[in-house]
Amino acid sequence: MSAGAETYSEALAAAARLAAEWLKSLPDRHVGPALTAHDLVADFGGPLPAEGMPPVDVVEYLAAKAEPGLMAMPSGRFFGWVIGGTLPAALAADWLVSAWDQNSGLRYATPAIAAIEEAAGQWLLQLLRLPEESDVGFTTGATMANFTGMAAARWRLMADAGWDVDRNGLAGGPRIRCFVGQERHETIDLGLRYLGLGQPTAVPVDAQGRLIPGELNRLLAEGSGPALVCLQAGNLHSGAFDPFDDAIQVAHRHGAWVHVDGAFGLWAGAVPEFAHLTAGMALADSWGTDAHKTLNVPYDCGVAVVKDSPALRSAMGLHTSYLVHDAEGPGDPFEKVPELSRRGRGVPVWAALRSLGSDGVAAQVRGLARAASLIAERLIEVDGIEVLNPVDYTQVSLAFGDDATTRAVTARVIQDGKVWMSGSRWQGRDVLRVSVSNWSTNTDDVGTAVDAVSSAFAAVRAETG
């Protein structure tokens, strides 16, 4: 064995051992971090030493010093935000991606990664019942997946209006009118800002945050010109899905491009019993999701799906003399995402899908929704706890009377550390939001969550009388 190979072996062996120890600690550890970033700065900062440290020692030091500042996000007891865990096959595949160290922008240069990602993309289209001619790109997360879909929309809408946005930019061209539900995720606004499209028009929604198609029709009819409509699969607080059938028909009658933000909810398309939630979703023009949420692959991995391949590749692609293109293939991976250089993010997606199969993905999504329902069913039996949404998917929003009590319960749950749930504000009320998104969450974790919330509420009521 060469000296270089031996150095890799020692460092990787240490990393594998320490990673296994970390994963083994998850079922019982306090979910929140023990130290703050301020506490940890001294361990990692200061002047850069003149003398280096052996790789294996770097790995040992890194794991030891970082451990108190790690949140147990991969734990089945983590219900904050919508983050998910990591499936074993996806985690191991991600380690291989790092070891292979392929810059995965060019099909010619990295044929194995390209073939794997193309297969993963086709599987995703089949699994989520999206148009088979769509292009699939792997981005950093849902923010950039949505950005990518909306960039394709901008290119197509401007081209159809007779404006060359690549040559002329936006100044002087027709303004694209953008419409979003009042309860869209704010990253949609961020993507529109990145694209220079400005502030969108908010469309009224119902009590669970679903966009109202009649209101969309009214607002679209009030003006003219290119239009982009953004719908939502999975409301942040209620888990609700926009009425795709009616809303997309309305949007297309007005010539609008429809993009679906399905960060965690797009995966409902894999479950036959959830067909009522996703009915009509495949009629849209583009979709964005996170594979590291409901599918449970490692960070980071978003998925952008665009039906109009020429629009996507025109918006994202480039051609220079030094890049070697594969003339036999369906185009290069970099033509479908914002980055030219990137890791093979689609490989862990392929591994997750191959390890689960379509039935396994459906069972995993179904299990997340069932765990959310169980938490809601048990907590609603506690006097004084309100469940504010019908739990049709994976989100539960709780309130405990007045806002001050809700905030106090949230703080106590986090401090206790048996579970992690995030506070939020929804429809004028403070809420404790429960997001079930980890494949490993089981009935014991559900019981722990119910007990943690019930105990925190009882303690707060005892303190306040």
C-alpha positions, 0 to 999 in steps of 0.5 A: 500500500502506498503512503497516500493510500495508507493515509486515506485508510487511516483517516477514513477508518477513523471517520467510519468509526466516529460516524457509527458512534454518532449514529448509535447515540441518536436514540437516547441523546438530548436532541438539542446541542449542548453548546452554542456556536459562540462556545465552540469558536475557540476550539475551531478558530484562532490563528491558523497554526503554522504546523499541520496535523496528521489527517487521522488526528484532524478527524479525531479532533473534529469529531470530539470538539464538534459533538457538543455542538451537534443537534440530533437532526437524524433522530426519530425524535426530531420534529423541528422544521422539515429536515428528515434523516438519512437512509443507510443506503443513501448515506453510504452512497454519499460517502462513495460520492465524496471518495469518487470526487467527480465533478458531475457537470459533464456527461462525457467526463463523468459517465457513471454519475451521469448514468446513475442520475439519469436513472434516478431522474426517470425513477422519480418521474415514474414514482411521482407520476410526472410527465415522462418527457420532463428534465430532472436536475439535482440542486442544493435544495428546494430553494434552488429547485424552485429557482430553477423551475421559475428560471425556465418559466421566465425564459419561456414566458419572455420568449413567447412574448417575443423578448430575448431575455438572454441578450436584452436582460429584463429592462425594457421587456414585458413584465412577468406577473407572478401569483402565489398563495398567501401562505406560500413558503417565503423561499418562493419570494426569494427565488423571484427576487433572484430572478429579478421578477419582483414582489408577487401578487398574493392570492387569498387562501382558505382556512388551511392555506390552500389557494382559492382558484376563483380568486386566482382567476379574478386576479389573473383577469385584472391584467394581461401579459406573461404570468407565472403561478406558483402552487404548493404541495404541502403547507408549512403549517397544515400540510395542505395541498393547493387544489391543483386540478382547478388552479392549474386549469385557471392558470393555463386558461390565462396562458400562465406557467405553473410551478409547484413548490413541493419541498416535502409534499411532492412525495405524496405523489408516490402514495396511491391513498394520497391521490386526492391530495395530488390530483392534477399536480402533473398538469403543471409545467415545473416542480421543485422538491427536497430529496433530503426531506421526505425521501431521506437522503443526506444534505444537500439534494434538491430536485428540479423537474421541468416539462419544457426541456428547451426552456430549462436548458436555455435558461441554465445551459452554456457552451464554451470551447473547453467543455467536451460535450457528449454528442450521443446523450440527452445533454449535460447535467449542468444544463439543468441546474444553476451550477457548472461544478457540483458533486453527484447529488443524484447518486444517493437519490438513486441509492435510496430509491433502489433500496426502497423500491416504489412500494418502500417509498410509498410505505415510508411516506405513509408511515410519516403521515401516520405518525403525524396523525397519531401524535395529533390524535393523542394530543387532542385528548389532552384538555387545553391542547388544540390541533389547528389543522386536519392532519392529512399529511405530515404536519401538525400545528398545536396551540395551548390557549393564549400565545404566551402559554404556547411560547412557554410550552415550546421553550420547555419542550426544547429545553427538555430535549427529549424531542425537538419541535419548532415554534412558529406563527400561523394565522395570527397565532403562535403555534408549536409545529410538529413536522414528521419527516424522519424514516426512523420515527417509530411508535416509541418516538411518537409516545415520547413526543406526546409525553414531552408535549403533555408534560411541558404543558402541564408544567407551564400550567402549574407555574402559571396557576 
